[in-house]
Amino acid sequence: MCSVEHINCFPVLVNILSNTFLRLFNSTQRIRVWSQPFYGTHTPELKSDIFFVCLNYLLILAAGLPPHFAVSSMEDYKVKS
């Protein structure tokens, strides 16, 4: 009913259980379950855009962390903790 990988078995199991419960309650509706665990990108332009956005975010984050630690240590020095 499903492949060896666990990530594929769970949606199949949910689908089987859901449709079994629906049949028990005399319903004619069906539930479809699908699994796409990873966001698939097929264009290299999109991949490079995502990479540069993440890189810019990390650079801004890295530039903001050292002043944060410096300010907190100066406050500790002023309070003489």
N, C-alpha and C positions, 0 to 999 in steps of 0.2 A: 504494500500500500504506500510505502514511502521509502526514500533512499536511506542510506546508513547514517547520514548526517543528522544530528539532533535538531538543527535549525530548520530542517525541512519537515521533520516528523510532527512537531508541535502543531503547526497550522492544519495538517491533515487530521490529526486527532481531534482538534477543536471542531473541524468541519463535520467529522463523523458523529461526534457527540451532539452537536447542535441539530443536525438533521434528524438524528434519532429522537431527540426530545420533541422536535416539531411533529414527527410522525406519531408519537405517543399522544399528542394533544389534537390529533386529527386535522392537522394543518396541511394545506396544499402548497404553502410557500417553501422555498429552499434557501439556505444560507450558503454563500460562496465565500471561501477564505483563501487568501493568497499571501505569499510571503516574498518580499523583496527586501532582504536584510541590509543591503548596501546600496547607497545612492549611486547609480551608474552614470558616468559621464562619458560620452563618446567623442567629444570634440576636444582637441588639445588646447584651443583658445580658452575654453571654460576652465579647464584644469589650471592653466597658467594664471587666469584671473583670480581663481580661488586661492592659489598659492600666494600671489602678491597681496591680496587682502589680508590673509593670515599673517604674512611676514610684516606688513605695516602695523597690524594690531600688536604683534609681539614686540616690535621695535618701540612703539609708543609705550607699551606696558613696561618694557625694560628701562626706558628713560625716566619713568615716573617712580619706580621703586626705590632707588638709592636716596632721593631727597626725603622720601617718607621715613626711611630708617634714620636719616640724619636728624630730622625734626623730632622724632620720638626720643632719640638719645639726648638731644639738647634739652628737651622738657624734663627728662629724668635728671639731668645735671642741675637744672634750675631748682628742682624740687629737692635735690640732694638725696635721691633715693638710692 
